[in-house]
Amino acid sequence: MKYPFLRPNPPKLSEHVDALKKIESSGWFSNYGPTNTEFEKEIVNRLFQGKGYSTTVSNATIGLMLAIKHAVEIKRPSVGKKPVYAIMPSFTFAATAHAALWCGLTPLLCDIDPDTWLPSSESIEKLLKEHKGEVAVIVPYSTFGNGLDLAWYETLQHKTGIPVVVDAAASLGSYSKDGRHFGCESSIPIVFSMQATKSFSVAEAGLIYSDNKDDILNMRKMGNFGFSETREAILPGLNSKLPEVTALIALEKLNEFKDVTESRRKIARAYDSALDSSFQRQKLTGELPTYQFFPICLPDKYLEGDNRSQLIRDLALRDVEVRTYFSPVIHDQSYFAKRCEWKSLKMTERISKLSLSLPLHNFLKLEDVRFISQQLNECAATKSASKRRKNA
Ligand SMILES: Cc1ncc(COP(=O)(O)O)c(C=O)c1O
């Protein structure tokens, strides 16, 4: 395939032999070593204006498990009947639902906004009313790097006493309109992914950020078996520590991240101007995110039969690989269907059936973007023309 969907671009370790040798001679390979600690400080300094705190985790899935467990057992331990639900969108990746299930909670699925594709606030409020006293945590997903209204979630948390944990897997490099990084100074824990396929491409890695120092320190301890300084388990624990070598890749990514962000945004703008206006763009709540891919929504005719699959095959014949995030949605996956609860998810159904994700990586040139857009515009126009001929 000449235009593959993904081309992960983590920094090349082979270009950092001296730093690798330093790690080897230090004898410190994990356990929150000096490279990891430097990264945790530097990412706060450079992306979050030196405000707030962070802890690395081995990946965002484990980060979500830690943050949810911390929210329900440490932040808001239940008295009496245990609340059982974790409200989250169905329009998300499997990891969000898995994390809640690993914490012994039942995902209660909310609908999304038709324009921003973020969790719908009306849908969340409705679920909270219908399940009063039964909701343990709210886990909104910051869809494709689009900014959630964190002030709204902070107020909701305050009003209901139900803790919030944000799945921001694709949001490292997303800024709000005031130029601050998404999540900056938020008291809510925000979980980012640094998986190789993300814009902040490392390997397997994640980050939990919050303005609350105690929460971050607790989650850092929880990631080290829940140990106190005397190695006694005082908190729920697992092992989520990042190896020093991975922390080195993360530090190097941070050094080159400004260029990554700018080039990905340029590509996103090029898609926006080259694609036909019949393709719905995601309505952004902040600045242009550092997209992991370029998401669009196809026109309604692609709801019929296997029109979308045919379009994907047509594009593959033209050497363009596209994907469909998030389709199937959570409630359409057999493992989750038996373990989640939901009622009507009209917008989720619609958007997921029409969604199409276009390649966006740092090896794409602007002429590639124009080529891909042209193929999509042409394939879709051919479909319309053949349908008009059929109906004539
Ligand atoms: C919405 C969402 N949440 C969580 C994750 C999990 O991230 P990780 O691969 O770092 O575990 C992903 C990964 O793509 C994701 O898209």
The ligand as an SDF file (V2000), in Angstrom:
LIG
                    3D

 16 16  0  0  0  0  0  0  0  0999 V2000
   -9.6620    6.0530   23.6160 C   0  0  0  0  0  0  0  0  0  0  0  0
   -8.4850    5.2390   24.0240 C   0  0  0  0  0  0  0  0  0  0  0  0
   -8.3160    4.9430   25.3190 N   0  0  0  0  0  0  0  0  0  0  0  0
   -7.2700    4.2160   25.7480 C   0  0  0  0  0  0  0  0  0  0  0  0
   -6.3250    3.7380   24.8560 C   0  0  0  0  0  0  0  0  0  0  0  0
   -5.2360    2.8690   25.3640 C   0  0  0  0  0  0  0  0  0  0  0  0
   -3.9700    3.4100   25.1840 O   0  0  0  0  0  0  0  0  0  0  0  0
   -2.6940    2.4800   25.3360 P   0  0  0  0  0  0  0  0  0  0  0  0
   -2.4910    1.8070   24.0160 O   0  0  0  0  0  0  0  0  0  0  0  0
   -1.5780    3.4090   25.6870 O   0  0  0  0  0  0  0  0  0  0  0  0
   -2.9590    1.4910   26.4110 O   0  0  0  0  0  0  0  0  0  0  0  0
   -6.4490    4.0300   23.4850 C   0  0  0  0  0  0  0  0  0  0  0  0
   -5.4680    3.5240   22.5400 C   0  0  0  0  0  0  0  0  0  0  0  0
   -5.5340    3.7320   21.3560 O   0  0  0  0  0  0  0  0  0  0  0  0
   -7.5600    4.8030   23.0630 C   0  0  0  0  0  0  0  0  0  0  0  0
   -7.7480    5.1110   21.7770 O   0  0  0  0  0  0  0  0  0  0  0  0
  1  2  1  0
  2  3  1  0
  2 15  2  0
  3  4  2  0
  4  5  1  0
  5  6  1  0
  5 12  2  0
  6  7  1  0
  7  8  1  0
  8  9  2  0
  8 10  1  0
  8 11  1  0
 12 13  1  0
 12 15  1  0
 13 14  2  0
 15 16  1  0
M  END
$$$$
